[in-house]
Amino acid sequence: MAIREAHSADGTGIVYRTGGPAQAQPLVLVHGWSADLRCWGRVFDDLAADFRVVAVDLRGHGYSEAPASGYDDSKNWAADIAAVLAAESIESGALLLGWSYGGIVISDYLAEYGTGAVAGVVYTGAMANIGRGVPGAEVGESMQQAIPGVFDESPGRAVRGFSAFGNANTGPGGDKGPDAQRLFGASLATPPFVRKALFYRSVDNTETLRGLDVPVLVLHGSADPVVPVADGRYIAETAPLGRASIWEGAQHGLFIEDPERFSTEVRKFAADCAEKS
């Protein structure tokens, strides 16, 4: 395991963690809004048994730098992923996996740089688009309840805002309590201005989805209260080689709710991509 840093096109430092065999297929993990690279929990180590895993801290999150502006520019998000791929000399065969807002970020990358370095794309509890009136960009009930409290600089109001998520990121069951606390901690550690800035953009990546020439897998919980399952279905139905695995009754953080199933489905998808290449 190693912690490294790449520099995006605008100079922002993007920190990422690597693990697994250096010669294995690259698997790039892109977390969601107000999270960080630690969110993946045990699936990072599990997947690192077979993949060269690269888990990214998005700009403004975790250990990456937090510039004062630029969060509304899709080209910045795209360049962040491109910088990490370049730093790791990944030029082909990568799997991109985005959770929640991470789905928008990998879509930004695909819109700007195409699929030359990509073998397949996984969206988990994710959306590819954002903005009022944009297709495939519905906001779930928990997210609606959390706003605007989660943007507040007051710790008390921010904590109350994040409480609207409840167990959404981990699923029901007290055994996931430590995971839930880790995710809440990452959320509070994300600067309030960054949390807010990510929602002040409107992006429609529909044409990018329609033009994808690589397989796309959507993993989504049918009871996701943060990113509605309709957003996942929109991705799967729009991408020419898209398909969806809808987990009945599952919520937002599938890789925590059922890590074994999550890893199994990612591995199978990678094998399917290899057969199609």
SULPEGI-V445659 format. One record per backbone hydrogen bond with DSSP energy under -0.5 kcal/mol. NH is the residue of the N-H (numbers start at 1). CO is the residue of the C=O. E is the energy in kcal/mol with one decimal. If there is no record, write none. Layout:
# SULPEGI-V445659
NH;CO;E + NH;CO;E
This chain:
# SULPEGI-V445659
2;18;-1.7 + 4;2;-0.5 + 4;16;-3.1 + 6;14;-2.8 + 8;6;-0.5 + 8;12;-2.8 + 11;8;-2.1 + 14;6;-3.6 + 15;13;-0.6 + 16;4;-2.6 + 17;55;-2.7 + 18;2;-2.8 + 19;53;-1.8 + 21;48;-0.6 + 24;21;-1.5 + 27;52;-2.3 + 28;95;-3.0 + 29;27;-0.6 + 29;54;-2.8 + 30;28;-0.5 + 30;97;-2.9 + 31;29;-0.5 + 31;56;-0.7 + 35;32;-1.3 + 39;36;-2.1 + 40;37;-0.7 + 41;38;-1.5 + 43;40;-1.5 + 44;41;-1.1 + 45;41;-0.6 + 46;42;-2.2 + 47;43;-2.9 + 48;44;-1.8 + 49;46;-1.3 + 50;47;-1.7 + 51;47;-2.5 + 52;25;-2.4 + 53;19;-2.1 + 53;51;-1.1 + 54;27;-2.8 + 55;17;-2.9 + 56;29;-2.5 + 56;54;-0.6 + 57;15;-2.7 + 58;56;-0.7 + 60;65;-2.4 + 61;58;-2.3 + 64;61;-1.9 + 65;13;-2.6 + 67;65;-0.5 + 73;70;-1.3 + 74;72;-0.7 + 76;73;-1.1 + 77;73;-1.2 + 78;74;-2.5 + 79;75;-2.3 + 80;76;-1.8 + 81;77;-1.5 + 82;78;-2.2 + 83;79;-2.4 + 84;80;-1.6 + 85;81;-2.4 + 86;82;-2.5 + 87;83;-2.4 + 88;84;-1.7 + 89;86;-1.4 + 90;85;-3.0 + 91;89;-0.8 + 94;117;-2.3 + 95;26;-2.4 + 96;94;-0.5 + 96;120;-2.1 + 97;28;-2.9 + 97;95;-0.5 + 98;122;-2.6 + 99;30;-2.6 + 100;124;-1.7 + 102;99;-3.0 + 103;100;-1.9 + 104;100;-0.5 + 104;101;-0.8 + 105;101;-1.7 + 106;102;-2.4 + 107;103;-1.5 + 108;104;-2.5 + 109;105;-2.2 + 110;106;-2.3 + 111;107;-2.4 + 112;108;-1.7 + 113;109;-3.3 + 114;109;-0.5 + 114;110;-1.5 + 116;113;-0.6 + 118;115;-1.6 + 119;94;-3.6 + 120;94;-1.3 + 121;215;-2.1 + 122;96;-3.2 + 123;217;-2.8 + 124;98;-2.6 + 124;122;-0.5 + 125;123;-0.5 + 125;219;-2.6 + 127;100;-1.2 + 129;136;-0.7 + 130;203;-2.3 + 134;131;-1.8 + 137;134;-1.0 + 140;226;-2.5 + 142;225;-2.1 + 143;225;-0.9 + 144;140;-2.3 + 145;141;-2.3 + 146;142;-1.7 + 147;143;-1.5 + 150;146;-1.9 + 151;148;-2.2 + 152;149;-1.5 + 155;153;-0.5 + 158;154;-2.6 + 159;155;-2.8 + 160;156;-2.1 + 161;157;-2.0 + 162;158;-2.6 + 163;159;-1.5 + 164;161;-1.4 + 165;162;-1.9 + 166;163;-1.0 + 168;165;-3.0 + 170;167;-1.4 + 171;167;-3.2 + 176;173;-1.4 + 177;174;-1.8 + 180;176;-2.4 + 181;177;-2.4 + 182;178;-1.9 + 183;179;-2.1 + 184;180;-2.5 + 185;181;-2.4 + 186;182;-2.0 + 187;183;-2.1 + 188;184;-2.3 + 189;185;-1.7 + 190;186;-0.8 + 190;187;-0.8 + 191;60;-0.5 + 194;191;-1.0 + 195;191;-2.1 + 196;192;-2.0 + 197;193;-2.2 + 198;194;-1.9 + 199;196;-1.4 + 200;197;-1.4 + 201;199;-0.6 + 203;130;-2.7 + 205;203;-0.6 + 209;205;-2.3 + 210;206;-2.5 + 211;207;-1.3 + 212;209;-1.3 + 215;119;-0.6 + 216;241;-2.1 + 217;121;-2.8 + 218;243;-2.5 + 219;123;-3.1 + 219;217;-0.5 + 220;218;-0.5 + 220;245;-1.9 + 221;251;-0.7 + 222;247;-2.7 + 223;250;-2.3 + 224;221;-1.4 + 228;226;-0.5 + 231;228;-1.7 + 232;228;-0.9 + 233;229;-2.5 + 234;230;-2.0 + 235;231;-1.6 + 236;232;-2.2 + 237;233;-2.7 + 238;234;-1.5 + 239;235;-2.4 + 240;209;-0.6 + 242;239;-1.9 + 243;216;-1.7 + 245;218;-3.4 + 246;244;-0.5 + 247;220;-2.7 + 247;245;-0.6 + 248;246;-0.8 + 250;247;-1.5 + 252;168;-2.5 + 253;168;-1.1 + 254;252;-1.1 + 256;253;-1.8 + 257;253;-2.7 + 258;254;-2.5 + 259;256;-0.5 + 262;258;-2.3 + 263;259;-2.6 + 264;260;-2.2 + 265;261;-2.5 + 266;262;-2.1 + 267;263;-2.5 + 268;264;-2.3 + 269;265;-2.1 + 270;266;-2.3 + 271;267;-2.1 + 272;268;-2.3 + 273;269;-2.5 + 274;270;-2.0 + 275;271;-1.7 + 276;272;-1.5 + 277;273;-1.1
